[in-house]
Amino acid sequence: MYNQAFMQRALALSAQALQEPGTEPFGAVVVKDGAIVGEGFNHSVAHSDPTSHGEVEAIRDACRKLGTVNLAGCDLYTSCEPCAMCVAAMHIAGIGKLYYAATLAQSGQAFDGVTVAARHPIDVEVLRIEAGATLAQRSLPAEQKMDGEAVKILSDWAATRRAG
């Protein structure tokens, strides 16, 4: 169930970007059983990490604190509608419900006129298309090589998990 205090915390994290170099105004919190278990905001430039979005950072923080990669039963509150990468991370982690403030369209309008030098832009529509496409459909050139070796390693690892 939605709790305004958690959204206010996500917005407060977002606002930290106004004071911290190398950050952008995207904040998020992960909530479990009525308590915040993870927090994050965008550190992509500060960490030289294009995956350091607020939602991903909050998921990483929650997983570390809870000692698990399974966040089933957790909700995520974020200051802005997440990009496809962040949505994928939420699915992988098992986030049960998402609450967001601004839409991607609203953030795009707010950032209108910001130069590439001032912000590394993401074309969210292209990202959505690419995220849902097969490798053959994606614009990123890709070739499969050494699949036999890779499948053997995967199979060997899986065998150790089946044995006991």
Stockholm file with secondary structure:
# STOCKHOLM 1.0

chainA/1-164         MYNQAFMQRALALSAQALQEPGTEPFGAVVVKDGAIVGEGFNHSVAHSDPTSHGEVEAIRDACRKLGTVNLAGCDLYTSCEPCAMCVAAMHIAGIGKLYYAATLAQSGQAFDGVTVAARHPIDVEVLRIEAGATLAQRSLPAEQKMDGEAVKILSDWAATRRAG
#=GR chainA/1-164 SS CCCHHHHHHHHHHHHGGGTSTTCEEEEEEEEETTEEEEEEEECTTTTTCTTCCHHHHHHHHHHHHHTCSCCTTEEEEEEECCCHHHHHHHHHHTCCEEEEEECHHHHHHHTTTCCTTTSCCCCHHHHHHHHHSCGGGSSSCCCCCCHHHHHHHHHHHHHHHHCC
#=GC SS_cons         CCCHHHHHHHHHHHHGGGTSTTCEEEEEEEEETTEEEEEEEECTTTTTCTTCCHHHHHHHHHHHHHTCSCCTTEEEEEEECCCHHHHHHHHHHTCCEEEEEECHHHHHHHTTTCCTTTSCCCCHHHHHHHHHSCGGGSSSCCCCCCHHHHHHHHHHHHHHHHCC
//
